Structures are given as C-alpha cells and as structure tokens.
Amino acid sequence: MILEKLSLNISKFRQNVLLGIFLFLIVATSFFSGEWNNWLVSIFLILVFPLIFYSLLLLKDSKQEVANEKIYKSPQLYLLLFIIIGLISSLFFSFVKYESLHYFSLLASYAVIFWVASKTFRNFFRVKTVTFVMVATAVTASLINIWMFMSDSSDRAGGLFFNANALGSYLLFGIVISLVLVFSEQNRKLKIFYGFASFLIAISFFLSLSYSGWLSLIIPLIIMLVVLRRQIFNKKSLVKILIIFILLLTAAFLFRYISLGDASQALKIYETITPQNVEFSFSQRLNFMQSAFDIFRDNILIGTGLATYQDIYPQYAQNILEQPKYVHNYYLQTAAELGLFGILSLLGFVIALLIKIYRIIRNNFNDQIQKPYFLSLGLGVLALVIHALFDFGWQFPAVFLLFWITGGLLVAQDSGHESEKQSVKNKRHLLDISFKALLIIISLGLLARGITLFMSQSDFDRGLAKQETGQTLAAAELYERAISYDPSPYKIRTYSQSVINLARETKKTDSFDFTNTEKILLNSIKYNKLDYYLYNQLGTLYYIQGKVDEAQEQYKTAIIYDPIFHPNFYYDLAWLNFEAGDYGQSMNIITQILNEYGSTSVTTNPNLATQLAFLHLLLGKNYSVTGDNKAAREQYLLALELRPNFELAIEEIEKLY
C-alpha cells in the first residue's frame, strides 16, 4: 500500500514537472519578441532532455488505452518522416548547413514536444490548465500591446513581438479559443474570464491590423457559429454580442485616439486598410511565393535545405523592394527547402492531425464538459493551419509552440470508439519503438547542442562587451572561443572583423598573422556555400593583407550569390578597382548596381540609404579624379540626398571649389 502510494506520488510529480516545462515554454516564448534568440534556444534545447526522460518514465509499465487505427492514419508517422527528411536534407543537400542544422534542432524539439504531449497528457484537467494559461498569456500580451500602442503613435500595434504580423498570428489562436469558451464553458467564473479575455484579445488583434490573421479567422468562426448555433443564436446572446461589438469599436477608437492624439486620425483607420495597401501587401507576398515555387521547381526532390530561403532568394528575387527571411507561406517554404518529399510529409502530418482532431470532437460531442475545450483547441489549430498559407507565424516559437503543444494534447485524448479500444501494457508498435529510439538519440544531441550554444553565447556576449570598451584583443579571443563551441557564420564574421580591427589598431597589417582567421573563414564557406557575407568578409581579409586578386575574386563571388540586396558588396569591389587606378571599371561596377535601384527615392531603409550614399560618393570620386567635376558634384549631392549631413560628401564638395 505504501509503495503504491509512493509510486502514485512519484508519477504525479513527474507529470507536474512535464506540465511545468510546457507552461514555462508557453509563457517565456511570448515575452521574447515571439522570436528566437540564442539564449532562449539553448534553454529550449536543454529542456528537451528532461521532457523525454520524464515522459518515458511515466510510460514505463503504464497501462494505456489506445485506438486500434491503421498506421497510415497516424500523425506521428508523417511527423517522423518529416523529421528524417529534414535531417537528410540539412546534412547532405543544404547550401547553408549551419542554418539548416540549427533550424533542424528546433524542428526536432517541436516534434519531441508534440510526442510528449500526445503520450503523457491524457488527464483532462491538464488540458484545461494548459488552455487557461494559453489564454491568460494572450491576455497579458494584449494588455502590454495596448499600453505600448498608446505610447508610441504607430499605425499598427506590435507590442513585445517582432512585428505586428507576428503578434496577429499569436493572438489569432487566443481569440479563437476564448470565443468558443465564452459560449460553451459551463463554469460561470471561467465563462466570465474567457469573456473578458475575448474582449481584450479582440482589441489587440484589431489594432495589429493583421490582414492575414483576420482572413484566417473566417473559417473557424463559421464552424463555431454552426456548432454552437443554439448557444449563440438566441435573443439574450445576440444582445450581448451587439453590446460587446459596440464596446470593441469604442475601445479601439479610444486607444487609437490616445496613441495618435487626434480624433480625426483615429477614425481614419481606413487610410491604413486601403485597397492600395492590401494590394501591395498581397502582391509582395505573391512575389515571395513565386520565388519559393521557382526554387522548388529547380530543387524538386529534396530542396535546398532547411532555413535557406533567405540565402537563395536574391538569385530568384522578383523585385528589389525587400529581401524576405520567410515566404509568408510555410508550406511553400517547406517545398522550396525540403522538396517534394518534405512537403508531402508535412501535408500528411497536418491532414492526419486535423482528421484526428475531428474524430476527438465527434466522439466527445455530447460531453458538455470536455467538448468546449476540444472544440476550441481544435479550431485554434485549424486557424493556425490556415494562417500558415498567408503568413510566417509558424516561424515564431510563441506561435508554433501553441500548434505543437495543442496538437499533442488533443491527440492524447483520442482512444477511439469503445468497440475499437485495446487495453495493452507496453504495447510495442513498430512506429512507437522507432520514434522512442529516435527521440532518445535526438534528445541527447539537442542537450549537447543546447549546452554548447549556451557556452558559446556566453563568451560571444562577453566579447561584445569587451569590444564596446575598446578591448579588441580580449574580444577577439572570446569570439574565437565562442565559435569553437558554435561555428555560427555570424559569429565567425564578427571574429574575423575583430582580428582585422586589431591589425589596424596595431598598424601591423603587413606582418599580422591572419592564417588562423583565413582558415576559419574558408572552413565555414565549405559548409555554407551560399552565405555571401562570408565571401565578402574573406575578401576584406585578403584586402587588408594586400592580396588584391584574391580579394577581388571573393567580392565577385559575394555579388554572384547576392546580386542586388547588398550594395556595399559592389562598393568594396569598386573601391578595390579605384585604389588600383582602374577608374573605368570602378565606375561600371557602381553604375551597375545604382541602375538596379533606379532613383534615390526607392528606399526609406536607413541602412540601405547609407550604402547607396557611399556608392554615389565613390562614383563622384571617380569622376573627380578623371576631371569631370560637374558629374562629381552631382553624385555628391545625390549622396547628401540619401544621407543628409554626410560629412564625407560635404568635404568632397568643398574640395571642388
């Protein structure tokens, strides 16, 4: 008896540990801009191991009721295939292996979370707990968003998130769940809470002006209205809905008025939601999708590797207005990066998951306690699946975690019809055995990756701190140690630049030993063939050593892989020719990229404007040394137009008089 009680307490403790980790991830990711940073990633990867460890202990010797379904109907099968294809593509076919393997580690972590939730959270109380925390976190994010919106005079509200679209993706899930529970929750106190939550989330969702989020809400709302028609379409409920709608519009106007300080401007929300703005946003996304399809067509079987779209996009760009990191369509991005095999396995997983969710809702349709939660969570998952067609919400952990956790929670509730149940002890499905073995291997790998990433980021951040205080040598040493743990191309470029700065500070560029730095850069290029930044950095390293031919070759390679979005690549190559006295070639290089941008008014991006200003400055110098002072002056003025008070341009103009 004592042993049984102790065993039960241990089991509850393990379940609470798992629940605590899930709740921590739900809350933490929503307060880090909704996006990854290396600190959060390292903690996330480290937490995967205890998730697997405790879940396997819970499953050991446990008696489970499982649905006797055909294996091809299992979401886990397609998820396993998706993970395997992602690994193969990242290891053997990726053009930027670091980014691919880094993103693969995140995908593998998502798969672990889904599996753990689907196997261990069969208790309905835990479903209610997770749902409550999800909505409460969305309410908190909404309050912060509204407060920030009122204080910064912007047209769109983004709050703590990376941008307004990311916030819209996140709130989409919360608004669907809270609305369903307002009309179907039996507990009065919880009904009031979800009503309050719906009101706040709806205001914040509206202020985000996320067109794709609004569009993705339509189908889940229609399904909700059909399923809950008796609770919604009665006189009492309709009056409440009308009152809430009026309050929502009033509150939205009030918050816009406080933010903009002008009642007439607050009412002119239609100036933001104009056909022109919608058309521009839609056409840009179509361009990104067309580029993704072109990449898929050229790499149809296995793709270019996970997280490579941004690196390959410049070669497929439809225009120069923006270099996207994401396609705004997760399925097309998967097709481009993982090819036909990858997209088929992803679609198989999504379809199998939605079918299973439908089955769970159907089997519990008459259960007035469980049905509201299964329906709300199921419609939330459906909303995110639809939203992935129009936006990049699944690229943010705050959003994507909701999908994986919720999907796993719902799958855990499926044990089929009574006639289909099998009572088994340690039932050894081939799929389960394969998946568990893979999970153990993956969890150990992710644990190691999380620890090394944590150590690397610690050294890297200390290096940045040293660099800010002018301790370049100490910074370079810390950077070198950081890349020994995590050979991130970005960290390698930072290390290389610190070595170059150190050589310049000591004024020993001719005798400085760059051998190790060059070796590190070349090795990184070997595994990240399309990382144009690395080629440009290597070119600079050669230039500082006086190796002009080698520098020119690397600068040209950087331009081949990104022929449009980094004018500074052209500047470096043009400067090389300018110093060599080849003014004609220098001018041709500059003219080539300036013609791509057309006019100086093409960009409002300060960084891009600065790059173009330097190009006009260098072109002016070329004209000046060749005796065409009038043309030189025109270029200097164009540089000033792009970058007002540009001292170098002002100095060159003064030299002309």
Secondary structure in CASP SS format (residue, H / E / C, confidence):
PFRMAT SS
TARGET T0000
AUTHOR 0000-0000-0000
METHOD secondary structure of the structure
MODEL  1
M C 1.00
I H 1.00
L H 1.00
E H 1.00
K H 1.00
L H 1.00
S H 1.00
L H 1.00
N H 1.00
I H 1.00
S H 1.00
K H 1.00
F H 1.00
R H 1.00
Q H 1.00
N H 1.00
V H 1.00
L H 1.00
L H 1.00
G H 1.00
I H 1.00
F H 1.00
L H 1.00
F H 1.00
L H 1.00
I H 1.00
V H 1.00
A H 1.00
T H 1.00
S H 1.00
F C 1.00
F C 1.00
S C 1.00
G C 1.00
E C 1.00
W C 1.00
N C 1.00
N H 1.00
W H 1.00
L H 1.00
V H 1.00
S H 1.00
I H 1.00
F H 1.00
L H 1.00
I H 1.00
L H 1.00
V H 1.00
F H 1.00
P H 1.00
L H 1.00
I H 1.00
F H 1.00
Y H 1.00
S H 1.00
L H 1.00
L H 1.00
L H 1.00
L H 1.00
K C 1.00
D C 1.00
S C 1.00
K E 1.00
Q E 1.00
E E 1.00
V E 1.00
A E 1.00
N C 1.00
E C 1.00
K C 1.00
I H 1.00
Y H 1.00
K H 1.00
S C 1.00
P H 1.00
Q H 1.00
L H 1.00
Y H 1.00
L H 1.00
L H 1.00
L H 1.00
F H 1.00
I H 1.00
I H 1.00
I H 1.00
G H 1.00
L H 1.00
I H 1.00
S H 1.00
S H 1.00
L H 1.00
F H 1.00
F H 1.00
S C 1.00
F C 1.00
V E 1.00
K H 1.00
Y H 1.00
E H 1.00
S H 1.00
L H 1.00
H H 1.00
Y H 1.00
F H 1.00
S H 1.00
L H 1.00
L H 1.00
A H 1.00
S H 1.00
Y H 1.00
A H 1.00
V H 1.00
I H 1.00
F H 1.00
W H 1.00
V H 1.00
A H 1.00
S H 1.00
K H 1.00
T H 1.00
F C 1.00
R C 1.00
N C 1.00
F H 1.00
F H 1.00
R H 1.00
V H 1.00
K H 1.00
T H 1.00
V H 1.00
T H 1.00
F H 1.00
V H 1.00
M H 1.00
V H 1.00
A H 1.00
T H 1.00
A H 1.00
V H 1.00
T H 1.00
A H 1.00
S H 1.00
L H 1.00
I H 1.00
N H 1.00
I H 1.00
W H 1.00
M H 1.00
F H 1.00
M H 1.00
S H 1.00
D H 1.00
S C 1.00
S C 1.00
D C 1.00
R C 1.00
A C 1.00
G C 1.00
G C 1.00
L C 1.00
F C 1.00
F C 1.00
N C 1.00
A H 1.00
N H 1.00
A H 1.00
L H 1.00
G H 1.00
S H 1.00
Y H 1.00
L H 1.00
L H 1.00
F H 1.00
G H 1.00
I H 1.00
V H 1.00
I H 1.00
S H 1.00
L H 1.00
V H 1.00
L H 1.00
V H 1.00
F H 1.00
S H 1.00
E C 1.00
Q C 1.00
N C 1.00
R H 1.00
K H 1.00
L H 1.00
K H 1.00
I H 1.00
F H 1.00
Y H 1.00
G H 1.00
F H 1.00
A H 1.00
S H 1.00
F H 1.00
L H 1.00
I H 1.00
A H 1.00
I H 1.00
S H 1.00
F H 1.00
F H 1.00
L H 1.00
S C 1.00
L C 1.00
S C 1.00
Y H 1.00
S H 1.00
G H 1.00
W H 1.00
L H 1.00
S H 1.00
L H 1.00
I H 1.00
I H 1.00
P H 1.00
L H 1.00
I H 1.00
I H 1.00
M H 1.00
L H 1.00
V H 1.00
V H 1.00
L C 1.00
R H 1.00
R H 1.00
Q H 1.00
I H 1.00
F C 1.00
N C 1.00
K H 1.00
K H 1.00
S H 1.00
L H 1.00
V H 1.00
K H 1.00
I H 1.00
L H 1.00
I H 1.00
I H 1.00
F H 1.00
I H 1.00
L H 1.00
L H 1.00
L H 1.00
T H 1.00
A H 1.00
A H 1.00
F H 1.00
L H 1.00
F H 1.00
R H 1.00
Y H 1.00
I H 1.00
S H 1.00
L H 1.00
G C 1.00
D C 1.00
A H 1.00
S H 1.00
Q H 1.00
A H 1.00
L H 1.00
K H 1.00
I H 1.00
Y H 1.00
E H 1.00
T C 1.00
I C 1.00
T C 1.00
P H 1.00
Q H 1.00
N H 1.00
V H 1.00
E H 1.00
F H 1.00
S H 1.00
F H 1.00
S H 1.00
Q H 1.00
R H 1.00
L H 1.00
N H 1.00
F H 1.00
M H 1.00
Q H 1.00
S H 1.00
A H 1.00
F H 1.00
D H 1.00
I H 1.00
F H 1.00
R H 1.00
D H 1.00
N C 1.00
I C 1.00
L C 1.00
I C 1.00
G C 1.00
T C 1.00
G C 1.00
L C 1.00
A C 1.00
T C 1.00
Y H 1.00
Q H 1.00
D H 1.00
I H 1.00
Y H 1.00
P H 1.00
Q H 1.00
Y C 1.00
A C 1.00
Q C 1.00
N C 1.00
I C 1.00
L C 1.00
E C 1.00
Q C 1.00
P C 1.00
K C 1.00
Y C 1.00
V C 1.00
H C 1.00
N C 1.00
Y H 1.00
Y H 1.00
L H 1.00
Q H 1.00
T H 1.00
A H 1.00
A H 1.00
E H 1.00
L H 1.00
G H 1.00
L H 1.00
F H 1.00
G H 1.00
I H 1.00
L H 1.00
S H 1.00
L H 1.00
L H 1.00
G H 1.00
F H 1.00
V H 1.00
I H 1.00
A H 1.00
L H 1.00
L H 1.00
I H 1.00
K H 1.00
I H 1.00
Y H 1.00
R H 1.00
I H 1.00
I H 1.00
R H 1.00
N H 1.00
N C 1.00
F C 1.00
N C 1.00
D C 1.00
Q C 1.00
I C 1.00
Q C 1.00
K H 1.00
P H 1.00
Y H 1.00
F H 1.00
L H 1.00
S H 1.00
L H 1.00
G H 1.00
L H 1.00
G H 1.00
V H 1.00
L H 1.00
A H 1.00
L H 1.00
V H 1.00
I H 1.00
H H 1.00
A C 1.00
L C 1.00
F C 1.00
D C 1.00
F C 1.00
G H 1.00
W H 1.00
Q H 1.00
F C 1.00
P H 1.00
A H 1.00
V H 1.00
F H 1.00
L H 1.00
L H 1.00
F H 1.00
W H 1.00
I H 1.00
T H 1.00
G H 1.00
G H 1.00
L H 1.00
L H 1.00
V H 1.00
A H 1.00
Q C 1.00
D C 1.00
S C 1.00
G C 1.00
H C 1.00
E H 1.00
S H 1.00
E H 1.00
K E 1.00
Q E 1.00
S E 1.00
V E 1.00
K E 1.00
N C 1.00
K C 1.00
R C 1.00
H C 1.00
L H 1.00
L H 1.00
D H 1.00
I H 1.00
S H 1.00
F H 1.00
K H 1.00
A H 1.00
L H 1.00
L H 1.00
I H 1.00
I H 1.00
I H 1.00
S H 1.00
L H 1.00
G H 1.00
L H 1.00
L H 1.00
A H 1.00
R H 1.00
G H 1.00
I H 1.00
T H 1.00
L H 1.00
F H 1.00
M H 1.00
S H 1.00
Q H 1.00
S H 1.00
D H 1.00
F H 1.00
D H 1.00
R H 1.00
G H 1.00
L H 1.00
A H 1.00
K H 1.00
Q H 1.00
E H 1.00
T C 1.00
G C 1.00
Q C 1.00
T H 1.00
L H 1.00
A H 1.00
A H 1.00
A H 1.00
E H 1.00
L H 1.00
Y H 1.00
E H 1.00
R H 1.00
A H 1.00
I H 1.00
S H 1.00
Y H 1.00
D C 1.00
P C 1.00
S C 1.00
P H 1.00
Y H 1.00
K H 1.00
I H 1.00
R H 1.00
T H 1.00
Y H 1.00
S H 1.00
Q H 1.00
S H 1.00
V H 1.00
I H 1.00
N H 1.00
L H 1.00
A H 1.00
R H 1.00
E H 1.00
T H 1.00
K C 1.00
K C 1.00
T C 1.00
D C 1.00
S C 1.00
F C 1.00
D C 1.00
F C 1.00
T H 1.00
N H 1.00
T H 1.00
E H 1.00
K H 1.00
I H 1.00
L H 1.00
L H 1.00
N H 1.00
S H 1.00
I H 1.00
K H 1.00
Y H 1.00
N E 1.00
K C 1.00
L C 1.00
D C 1.00
Y H 1.00
Y H 1.00
L H 1.00
Y H 1.00
N H 1.00
Q H 1.00
L H 1.00
G H 1.00
T H 1.00
L H 1.00
Y H 1.00
Y H 1.00
I H 1.00
Q C 1.00
G C 1.00
K C 1.00
V H 1.00
D H 1.00
E H 1.00
A H 1.00
Q H 1.00
E H 1.00
Q H 1.00
Y H 1.00
K H 1.00
T H 1.00
A H 1.00
I H 1.00
I H 1.00
Y H 1.00
D C 1.00
P C 1.00
I C 1.00
F C 1.00
H C 1.00
P H 1.00
N H 1.00
F H 1.00
Y H 1.00
Y H 1.00
D H 1.00
L H 1.00
A H 1.00
W H 1.00
L H 1.00
N H 1.00
F H 1.00
E H 1.00
A C 1.00
G C 1.00
D C 1.00
Y H 1.00
G H 1.00
Q H 1.00
S H 1.00
M H 1.00
N H 1.00
I H 1.00
I H 1.00
T H 1.00
Q H 1.00
I H 1.00
L H 1.00
N H 1.00
E H 1.00
Y H 1.00
G C 1.00
S C 1.00
T H 1.00
S H 1.00
V H 1.00
T C 1.00
T C 1.00
N C 1.00
P H 1.00
N H 1.00
L H 1.00
A H 1.00
T H 1.00
Q H 1.00
L H 1.00
A H 1.00
F H 1.00
L H 1.00
H H 1.00
L H 1.00
L H 1.00
L H 1.00
G H 1.00
K H 1.00
N H 1.00
Y H 1.00
S H 1.00
V H 1.00
T C 1.00
G C 1.00
D C 1.00
N H 1.00
K H 1.00
A H 1.00
A H 1.00
R H 1.00
E H 1.00
Q H 1.00
Y H 1.00
L H 1.00
L H 1.00
A H 1.00
L H 1.00
E H 1.00
L H 1.00
R C 1.00
P C 1.00
N C 1.00
F C 1.00
E H 1.00
L H 1.00
A H 1.00
I H 1.00
E H 1.00
E H 1.00
I H 1.00
E H 1.00
K H 1.00
L C 1.00
Y C 1.00
END
